[in-house]
Amino acid sequence: MQDNLNSVAPVSGLDVEARSAFIWRTYAHVVGAILAFAGISAYLMSSGISARLFPVLTAQWLLTLGAFMLVSWGASHMAHRLESKPAQYAGFAVLVFAEALIFSPVLLIAYAMNPAIIESAAGVTVLGSVGLIAVAMITRKDFSFLRGILVWGGILALVGIVSAVIFGFQLGTWFSLGMIGFAGAAVLYDTSNILHHYPQDKYVAAAMGLFASIALMFWYILQFFMSRD
């Protein structure tokens, strides 16, 4: 999810060809990031790195959840403010690697429980994301009004995580369901921004925002399936 976009003329004001090129570049980068994430995660799991990370990340599991959200927001925020393409790509690479690093121990646990959990969570994430993207693209509605809801929702989620750490209670299945809804709103918001608000040269930043939201959705859908197994 991105912060307010800058004042440069958005791609929505350009001709059809320029808009189409921007959208295709953005989604090509999102798909590339997802494939890179899958490849890095598979390597971390097969090499044994995930197993070594497992006790470190699970020792403070709720703090790991908070770190996951902060990494997503921080990398997207940084990339949007970087002007040069190499710097934007560097920020994107950091985001993808950090997401894979945090995800891989959880994927290892899910695979040990039942390999079908990962497939099911990935399938639901893909279907949900495609459906939300389709809604934004077909309706052409500007969902920028969701920004305030997402900001406050994110703050409340972090407060919930910190409270759970301090007072020692479990967040539970309802928290995961709420965060799935939150991530879905973020996907809708990011897609709307791609269509309406990003300048033509910010397709890397646009892809980062959408990838981070899809990863957040996958994380909590995976948590939900694991809690039900």
C-alpha positions in Angstrom: 0.0 0.0 0.0 1.4 3.4 -1.0 1.3 6.8 0.7 0.1 9.9 -1.1 1.4 10.1 -4.7 3.4 13.0 -5.9 2.1 15.9 -8.0 3.5 14.7 -11.3 0.8 14.2 -14.0 -0.7 10.8 -13.6 -0.7 8.2 -16.4 -4.5 8.4 -16.5 -4.2 11.7 -18.4 -2.1 10.2 -21.2 -3.3 8.5 -24.4 -4.5 4.9 -24.5 -1.3 3.5 -25.8 0.8 5.1 -23.0 -1.7 4.0 -20.3 -1.7 0.4 -21.6 2.1 0.3 -21.7 2.3 1.5 -18.1 -0.3 -1.0 -16.9 1.5 -3.9 -18.7 4.9 -2.9 -17.3 3.5 -2.7 -13.8 1.8 -6.1 -13.9 4.8 -7.7 -15.6 6.9 -6.5 -12.7 4.4 -7.9 -10.2 4.4 -11.3 -11.8 8.2 -11.2 -12.0 8.4 -10.4 -8.3 6.0 -13.3 -7.4 8.2 -15.7 -9.4 11.3 -14.4 -7.8 9.7 -14.7 -4.4 8.7 -18.3 -5.1 12.2 -19.1 -6.3 14.0 -17.5 -3.3 11.6 -19.2 -0.9 12.1 -22.6 -2.5 15.9 -22.2 -2.3 15.8 -21.1 1.4 13.6 -24.1 2.2 15.7 -26.7 0.2 19.1 -25.3 1.4 18.2 -25.6 5.1 18.3 -21.9 5.7 14.6 -21.8 6.5 15.1 -24.4 9.2 17.9 -22.4 10.8 15.7 -19.2 10.7 12.8 -21.0 12.2 13.8 -20.8 15.9 14.9 -17.1 15.5 11.7 -15.9 13.9 9.3 -18.0 16.0 10.9 -17.1 19.3 9.1 -13.7 19.0 6.4 -14.7 16.5 4.2 -11.6 17.1 7.2 -9.3 16.6 7.8 -11.2 13.3 4.3 -10.4 12.2 4.9 -6.7 13.0 8.2 -6.8 11.1 6.5 -8.3 8.1 4.0 -5.4 7.9 6.7 -2.8 8.4 9.0 -4.3 5.8 6.1 -4.2 3.2 5.2 -0.6 4.0 8.8 0.6 4.4 10.1 -0.8 1.1 7.1 0.5 -0.8 7.4 4.0 0.8 11.1 4.1 0.0 10.8 3.0 -3.6 8.1 5.6 -4.4 10.4 8.4 -3.3 13.4 7.2 -5.2 13.8 8.9 -8.6 16.3 6.7 -10.4 15.3 3.4 -11.8 18.3 1.5 -10.4 17.4 2.7 -6.9 13.7 1.7 -7.4 14.8 -1.8 -8.5 17.1 -2.1 -5.6 14.2 -1.3 -3.2 12.0 -3.8 -5.0 14.8 -6.5 -4.7 15.1 -5.8 -1.0 11.3 -6.1 -0.5 11.1 -9.4 -2.4 14.1 -10.9 -0.6 12.9 -9.7 2.9 9.4 -11.1 2.2 10.9 -14.5 1.1 13.2 -14.5 4.2 10.3 -14.0 6.6 7.9 -16.3 4.7 10.2 -19.3 4.3 10.0 -20.7 7.8 6.2 -20.4 7.8 6.1 -22.2 4.4 8.4 -24.9 5.9 5.9 -25.4 8.7 2.9 -25.4 6.4 4.7 -28.0 4.1 5.4 -30.2 7.1 1.8 -30.0 8.2 0.3 -30.7 4.7 1.8 -29.6 1.4 -1.7 -28.9 0.1 -1.9 -26.0 2.5 0.5 -23.9 0.5 -1.2 -24.8 -2.8 -4.6 -23.9 -1.4 -3.4 -20.6 0.1 -1.6 -19.6 -3.1 -4.7 -20.5 -5.2 -7.1 -18.5 -3.0 -4.6 -15.6 -3.0 -4.3 -15.6 -6.8 -8.1 -15.9 -7.3 -8.8 -13.2 -4.8 -6.2 -10.8 -6.2 -7.3 -11.3 -9.8 -10.9 -10.8 -8.8 -10.1 -7.5 -7.0 -7.9 -6.3 -9.8 -10.7 -7.1 -12.3 -13.2 -5.1 -10.2 -10.9 -2.1 -10.2 -10.2 -2.3 -13.9 -13.7 -3.0 -15.1 -15.4 -0.4 -12.9 -12.6 2.2 -13.4 -13.7 3.5 -10.0 -11.2 5.6 -8.0 -10.7 3.8 -4.7 -8.3 6.3 -3.2 -10.9 7.0 -0.5 -9.7 3.6 1.0 -6.4 5.2 2.0 -7.6 6.6 5.3 -9.3 3.2 6.2 -6.1 1.4 5.4 -3.9 3.7 7.4 -6.1 3.4 10.5 -6.6 -0.3 9.9 -2.8 -0.8 9.7 -2.2 1.2 12.9 -4.9 -0.8 14.7 -3.3 -4.1 13.5 0.1 -3.0 14.8 -1.5 -2.0 18.1 -3.1 -5.4 18.3 0.2 -7.2 17.6 2.1 -5.0 20.2 -0.7 -5.6 22.8 -0.6 -9.3 22.2 3.2 -9.3 22.8 2.9 -7.2 26.0 -0.1 -9.0 27.5 0.6 -12.5 26.1 -2.6 -13.4 24.3 -3.2 -15.0 21.0 -4.6 -13.0 18.1 -6.5 -16.0 16.7 -8.4 -16.8 13.5 -10.6 -13.7 13.5 -7.5 -11.5 13.4 -6.3 -13.4 10.3 -9.7 -13.1 8.7 -9.7 -9.3 9.4 -6.2 -9.0 7.9 -7.3 -10.9 4.8 -10.0 -8.3 4.3 -7.5 -5.5 5.0 -5.1 -6.9 2.4 -7.9 -7.3 -0.1 -8.8 -3.6 0.4 -5.1 -2.7 -0.1 -5.0 -4.7 -3.4 -8.1 -2.7 -4.6 -6.5 0.6 -3.5 -3.2 -0.2 -5.2 -4.8 -1.3 -8.4 -6.9 1.9 -8.4 -3.7 4.0 -8.0 -2.1 2.2 -10.9 -5.1 3.2 -13.1 -5.6 6.7 -11.8 -2.7 8.3 -9.9 0.8 7.0 -10.7 3.0 9.0 -13.0 4.3 7.2 -16.1 7.8 6.6 -14.8 6.7 5.0 -11.5 5.7 1.6 -12.7 8.3 -0.1 -10.5 6.9 1.7 -7.4 3.4 0.8 -8.5 4.4 -2.9 -8.8 6.0 -2.8 -5.4 2.9 -1.5 -3.7 0.7 -4.2 -5.3 3.2 -7.0 -4.7 3.4 -6.0 -1.0 -0.4 -6.1 -0.7 -0.7 -9.5 -2.4 2.1 -10.9 -0.2 0.2 -9.6 2.9 -2.9 -11.4 1.7 -1.0 -14.6 1.0 0.5 -14.4 4.5 -2.8 -14.3 6.3 -4.6 -16.7 4.1 -1.7 -19.1 4.8 -2.1 -18.5 8.5 -5.8 -19.1 8.2 -5.4 -22.5 6.5 -2.7 -23.5 8.9 -5.0 -22.7 11.9 -7.7 -25.0 10.4 -5.5 -28.0 9.6 
